[in-house]
Amino acid sequence: MVLNKKQGEKNKNIMGKKNRKLSKDNNQQTKIDHRDDIKDVKTDKHQEVNVLYTDQTISKPPSDVPPDQESVSMESMVTLTNQRHQTQFLTAIKLLKCEKYKEAVEGLKVLMTAVQEQPNYGDYAIYARTKNKRTTLSALNMFTALAYEGQANPKKAIEFCNYAINEDPGWPIPFSKRSEYFSCLEQFYLDTDGAGKEEILRAKITADIIVDLNSTKEDEGETGNIFNDLQEALNAASEGDTIFLEKGCYYREEGFNIRCRCSILGASTRGCILVSKGSPTMQICGGRGKGGGEIFLQRLQFQNRYRKEESEEESMTSNAAHIYIISPESVTVRDCLFIGGEEKTGGILVAEEAFYQSLLDLEFENPELLGGSSGISEKCLRLLVDFCIFSDCQKNCCVFSNNQAVVVISNSWVYNCGQTGLKADEGSTLNIINSQIDKCVSNCIHSDNVSSVNIRGCLITHSGVNAKKTHGYHAGLVLTGKSKGNVSKSLLKNHLSAVKVDESDLVFEENCVMDISDEGDGESFTEHGLQLEHSAIFVRRNGNVVIQRNNFHNCNLVWLIQQGASPRIVQNNVETCLIGIICGAKAMPRIESNTFQCILMSIGMFIEDSMGCLSGNVFHYVANGLDVHRGSAPLLARNTYSSLSVPGLQDRLVFDIVKVNSGKVEDMEGRDIITVNADVEEKGVAEAILRRKAAAGKLRNCSNCSKKKACVFTCDNCDQICYCSEECRGQDRMRHRAFCSLTLKDMF
């Protein structure tokens, strides 16, 4: 979609952090800051919220928080209905400021339990921090996270950030702080053992097999359970055994094969490093028999390059996945690092269905390969990834799931992925809980081929990083191939498009979508006009799509609906945006009870025979109202249109669609574009739109004047001859009377 600026207007920059132009002028280029233009509007809107942070060390927000959220302190968000609870809260805050973190945690937990037992109070809104129970619990959880930060416990800090997000997903501070804690967790894994000494010692004592690279044959002979080679230990392990790895770099050219349900526990995330050459570092080939149990991996670091300490010469590299799961087992991976490194490969790959089937056939023909026909169980893969970090996997997806596998990724961080970060395919199910996915060259998350993805409490940011336009359409979440998606209580920001749905189902509820623009994909404002190739949510073709109770902030285009899509968009709040809605290609959305706080350029447009229903919405716009083009006929009812007065801005934000010429007919029904705004009565305009649509169905040549018009008048007798007006019908009455009642029999 391309919008052209009207002739005679000056060039201005109206939105975004970078200087972007609406059009080029050979003589002069003038730039202004969008924030300056709408400063008065936003100030009036948020003037009631100006309580400053009382303690910078406790509650200062990060720099990427929207301006309206920066002025709300965490302490002011806590609303307690009981005086005793208020005293407990003040005591806990005092302990927190005095760096008595353990005592502060105990007091805050007692207080949160008391608040949770109370009945609900106050009205919660995802776009505002009001006095209510949910916001109060969210702030109390964040204070607890800060106390655990003081104790240098990033896992617990992440846990309480998750609780805060679950209570109030519209507050960006928990997402930002959790992002910091993920960075701390990665550094914690790299600099320490990843667990306490007592936990590691307990794991070593209870282990069935110990692998120590420094052990000798004498050590192995004494107990029989000490090995200096990991693969030998895996070959000797039985079902349910626990293998403990001492610190060291474990490398094997063909990788390590797991053929039984066992646990591998590392002594240190910093010191237990696994490397292979060319093959996947760890291949999970299945357990022996159909019994229960799982394969468990903990405190391991997967890399792709190994160098001998005494030589700088490279001795081993890998360009494959870190973990390759062939058989449908229950696998748990916890507290592990997956580092792409210089080779930029790695991640977890679930075998494709065709390969898995060929493996079954091979085992049937050669049962000795995997220990008999029971070597691979009949169930589907269940993979749990918890508190893991994936970084710099540039050539692979960090987690690729298919063959009807069920994958759960929780409390994990995926970043710097050269492909799609997480992908579900071939009917698999991908559950992403309380995680962060960011900086992916393609999409952050993609579900295809009748797969499902469920997202809750996640931060999804920066898709399409360094990607060219020719590489395709990139988004934070992409659903294609009749897939299903469920997204709730998450934050999606800094994308070209937050969500793309193509012939799939989606429930998108209680999420925040921020900073969606084409800034990362080249200049939105070019000499040809404003290039609208992306939107916050893009829906096309068939599928059940519900978008409700979300908050959209700082988006170029909020909803782009095309090719017969019929989403239901209800009770959303849209803050600053350029354009609200564009419906085209016979789309039929239901847009009900939404509030648009500040639309800078246009409420939106219905084009290309699109239909749908707009009812009960509130539109606060600066420049243009809602444009309904010829051929389109949405139903309009009970909408409120309010023009925001920003002196000097309205004239600079008036755009026309390229190659659309306004009609010159005086009556509204004859126009190519009917505009609904605060200056007209919606009921009358809605009737005119419907009459124009009805007339368009009768467009033909008039039997009297031969002009191609909407011929709604017909002969009263035969009802076969059409006229454009009553006058033409009267003028043609004498000529038509001669053969009005003739039949084919009379004519021949």
Secondary structure, 3 states (H helix, E strand, C coil): CEEEECCCCCCCCCCCCCCCCCCCCCCCCCCCCHHHHCHHHHHHHCCCCCCCCCCHHHHCCCCCCCHHHHCCCCHHHCCCCCHHHHHHHHHHHHHHHCCCHHHHHHHHHHHHHHHHHCCCCCCCECCECCCCHHHHHHHHHHHHHHHHHHCCCHHHHHHHHHHHHHHCCCCCHHHHHHHHHHHHHHHHHHHCCCCCHHHHHHHHHHCCEEECCCCCHHHHHHHCCEECCHHHHHHHCCCCCEEEECCEEEEECCCEEECCCCEEEECCCCCEEEEECCCCCEEECCCCCCCCCCEEEECCEECCEEECCCCCCEEEECCCCCEEECCCCEEEEECCEEECCCCCCCCEEECCHHHHHHHHHHHHHCHHHCCCCCCCCCCCCEEEEECCEEECCCCCCCEEECCCCEEEEECCEEEEECCCCEEECCCCEEEEECCEEEEECCCCEEECCCCEEEEECCEEEEECCCCCHHHCCCCCEEECCCCEEEEECCEEEEECCCEEEECCEEEEECCEEEEECCHHHCCCEECCEEECCCCCEEEECCCCEEEECCEEEEEEEEEEEECCCCCEEECCEEEEEEEEEEECCCCCCEEECCEEEEEEEEEEEECCCCCCEEECCEEEECCEEEEEECCCCCEEECCEEEECCCCCCHHHHCEEECCCCCCCCCCHHHCCEEEECCCCCHHHHHHHHHHHHHHHCCEEECCCCCCEEECCEECCCCCCCEECCHHHHHHCHHHHHCCCCCCHHHHC
